[in-house]
Amino acid sequence: MSRYSKIIKGDKDQDLKISYGWDHALGYWYDIWDETAGDEDWQKMVKEESSVLSGLRKGDFFEFLLKIKAPKKHCENVAVDLPF
């Protein structure tokens, strides 16, 4: 399993925590958390996607990685369907 995280600014001045990676059971996955929303985890979850559980397509994940400016090596691995 791999897990990478970064903080980015959202559209409404939110601090969004992005976690993403690859897992043998989930495939490619990502989570988006709004760190400024509420005190409980369920209040902070914005979006949760994975290849297995929600049908996240490789192309959509690749575009997501480009949007969040993930390292080039991560994008290259997804482009050729390899874990990173």
N, C-alpha and C positions, 0 to 999 in steps of 0.2 A: 504494500500500500504506500502511496505517496500522499503528502498533504502539504500544500503551500498556502500561505495567507498573506494578504496585504490590505491596507486601509486606503480607501479612495473617497473622494468627496462625491456625494450624490447630487441629484438635481435640485434638491431643496436644502442645501447646506447640511446634509446628513453626513455623519461619519459612517461609511459602509465598510464592514469587514467582509472581505471576499476570501473564502477558502475553496480550494479546488485540488483535484488530483486524479489518481487512478487507483482502483481497488479491484482485486480479483473477483469479488462478489458483486460490486456495483458497476464496474466498468469506469468510464469517465464520469466525474461528478463535480458539482459545485454548489456552494451555499452562499447566500447573501444575507448578511445580518445588519440591521440598522442599530448601531450602538447607542444612538440617542433616544430610542423609543422604549419607554417603560423600564421596569426593573426585572421583569421575568423573561426567561428565554423565549417563551411563546410569543411575547409581545415584540421581540426584536427580529424574529425570522421574517425575511422579506420573500425569499425564493429558495427552493431546494430542488435540484435536478440531478438525475443520474441516468446512465444508459439503460440500466436494467429496470429500475423502479418507475421512472417517468418517461422512458423512451427518448432520452436525449440523443439526438443524432450527432454523429462525429462532426459534420459540417457546422452545425450550430455551436458545438463546443469550441471548434476552431475559431469561429467568429467571435465568440465570447472571450477567448484568450487574447485575440488581437485587440478587442475593445478595452480590456483591462491592462493592456501592455505587459503581458506575461513574457518571461524570457523566451528568446528566439528558439532555444533548444526544445522547450515544451511544445511550442507550436509545430516545429518540425516533426517531433515524435507523433503528435496527433495526426498530422497530415499523412503519415505512412502507417497509421494505426498501431503504434507501439506505446507501451506504458512509459512513464517518465518518473 
